[in-house]
Amino acid sequence: MKRILVASLIAACSLVSHAAAPSQQSIELLLNLVQVEKMMDSVRPQIQGLMKSSMEQALAGKKPTAEEQKVLDRYVARSSEIMGETLTPELMKSINLQLYSKYFTQEEVDGMIAFYQSPTGQSMIAKMPQVMQGVMAAMPALLSPMMEKMRMASEQLANDLRALQKKPGKAGN
């Protein structure tokens, strides 16, 4: 009985370790179905909005002068340009191909293709930009309290380190 169990476990492990890697063509089909490039294009403006919101929060309610606003706008524009230069469709496709090949089997990719070709999958694809937009819109409200807590934790860390430096017998005194 033990031998059958051990043999079954070994067989199961070898099947899992030898699962077929997905073909590049099937991954490309899946990426086209889920409209990866369109998703990336829709996320960029949302990231810009998040950056603007973060800057407004950093200003702590102070209205920037016209000159400061120009500087801030240049920063957002340059950051967007850098993001566009860096996160090219070709690069993102290459990364997706590598990651999907690494983490999914052909069977899993085939299952996802079947799902995204279904009416439910098509509905999900159509609605994901709105979902992502909602997530990005919610981020400033979520991040603001977190950033304040992190600022306070940083201040506490600095105070604790200063207190340690003041103790007798510490190097630097």
C-alpha positions in Angstrom: 0.0 0.0 0.0 2.8 2.4 0.9 4.6 1.6 -2.4 1.5 2.5 -4.4 1.1 5.7 -2.5 4.7 6.7 -3.0 4.6 5.7 -6.7 1.4 7.8 -7.1 3.0 10.8 -5.5 6.1 10.5 -7.6 4.0 10.2 -10.8 1.8 13.2 -9.8 4.9 15.3 -9.1 6.5 14.4 -12.4 3.3 15.3 -14.2 3.2 18.7 -12.5 6.8 19.4 -13.2 6.5 18.4 -16.9 3.3 20.4 -17.6 3.5 21.9 -21.1 4.7 25.5 -21.2 2.3 27.7 -23.2 3.2 28.6 -26.8 4.1 32.2 -27.6 1.2 32.3 -30.0 -1.3 31.3 -27.4 0.1 33.9 -25.0 -0.1 36.6 -27.7 -3.7 35.6 -28.4 -4.5 35.9 -24.7 -2.8 39.2 -24.4 -4.8 40.5 -27.5 -8.0 39.2 -26.0 -7.5 41.0 -22.7 -6.4 44.1 -24.6 -3.2 44.6 -22.6 -2.0 47.5 -24.6 -5.4 49.3 -24.2 -5.2 48.7 -20.5 -1.7 50.2 -20.3 -2.9 53.2 -22.3 -5.8 53.7 -19.9 -3.7 53.4 -16.8 -1.2 56.1 -17.8 -3.6 59.1 -17.4 -4.7 57.7 -14.1 -1.1 57.5 -12.9 -0.7 61.1 -14.0 -3.8 62.1 -11.9 -2.4 60.2 -9.0 0.9 62.1 -9.3 -1.0 65.4 -9.4 -3.0 64.5 -6.4 0.1 63.5 -4.5 1.7 66.8 -5.3 -1.4 68.7 -4.1 -1.3 66.7 -0.9 2.4 67.5 -0.5 1.6 71.2 -0.8 -0.6 70.7 2.3 -3.5 72.8 0.9 -1.3 75.7 -0.1 -2.1 77.0 -3.6 1.1 77.1 -5.7 2.1 80.3 -7.3 1.8 80.5 -11.1 5.5 79.8 -11.4 5.4 76.8 -9.0 2.4 75.5 -10.9 4.4 75.6 -14.1 7.2 73.7 -12.5 4.8 71.1 -11.2 3.1 70.8 -14.6 6.5 70.3 -16.2 7.4 67.6 -13.8 4.1 65.7 -14.5 4.7 66.1 -18.2 8.3 64.9 -18.0 7.3 62.0 -15.8 4.7 61.0 -18.3 7.2 61.2 -21.1 9.7 59.1 -19.2 7.0 56.5 -18.4 6.0 56.4 -22.1 9.7 56.0 -23.2 10.2 53.3 -20.6 7.0 51.2 -20.6 6.8 50.7 -24.4 4.3 48.2 -25.8 7.2 46.1 -27.1 8.8 45.9 -23.6 5.5 45.2 -21.9 4.7 42.4 -24.5 8.2 40.9 -23.9 7.7 40.9 -20.1 4.2 39.5 -20.4 5.4 36.7 -22.7 8.2 35.8 -20.3 6.0 35.9 -17.2 3.0 34.0 -18.7 5.5 31.3 -20.0 7.0 31.0 -16.6 3.9 30.9 -14.4 1.2 29.4 -16.6 0.8 26.1 -18.4 -0.6 25.7 -21.9 -3.8 24.2 -20.3 -4.2 27.3 -18.1 -3.6 29.7 -21.0 -6.2 27.8 -23.1 -8.6 28.0 -20.2 -8.1 31.8 -19.9 -8.5 32.2 -23.7 -11.8 30.3 -23.5 -13.0 32.5 -20.6 -12.1 35.7 -22.3 -13.7 34.6 -25.5 -17.0 33.9 -23.6 -19.6 36.6 -23.0 -18.6 36.9 -19.3 -15.0 37.3 -20.3 -15.8 39.9 -22.9 -17.9 41.8 -20.3 -15.0 41.7 -17.9 -12.6 43.1 -20.5 -15.1 45.9 -21.3 -15.5 46.8 -17.7 -12.0 46.6 -16.4 -11.0 50.1 -17.5 -13.8 51.5 -15.3 -12.7 49.3 -12.5 -9.1 50.4 -12.8 -10.2 54.0 -13.0 -12.2 53.6 -9.8 -9.2 52.0 -8.1 -6.9 54.8 -9.2 -9.5 57.4 -8.1 -9.7 55.8 -4.7 -5.9 55.7 -4.2 -5.3 59.3 -3.0 -7.9 58.9 -0.2 -6.2 55.6 0.8 -2.7 56.9 0.5 -3.1 60.2 2.3 -3.6 58.7 5.8 -1.0 56.0 5.1 1.6 58.7 4.1 0.8 60.7 7.2 1.4 57.6 9.4 4.6 56.9 7.5 5.8 60.5 8.0 5.1 60.2 11.7 6.9 56.8 11.9 9.9 58.4 10.1 9.9 61.2 12.6 9.8 58.7 15.5 12.6 56.7 13.9 14.7 59.9 13.6 13.9 60.8 17.3 14.8 57.3 18.5 18.1 57.3 16.6 19.0 60.8 18.0 18.2 59.6 21.5 20.5 56.6 21.0 23.3 58.9 19.8 23.0 61.0 23.0 23.5 58.0 25.3 26.9 57.9 27.0 29.4 55.5 25.5 28.1 55.7 22.0 30.5 56.4 19.1 30.4 59.9 17.8 30.0 61.6 21.2 
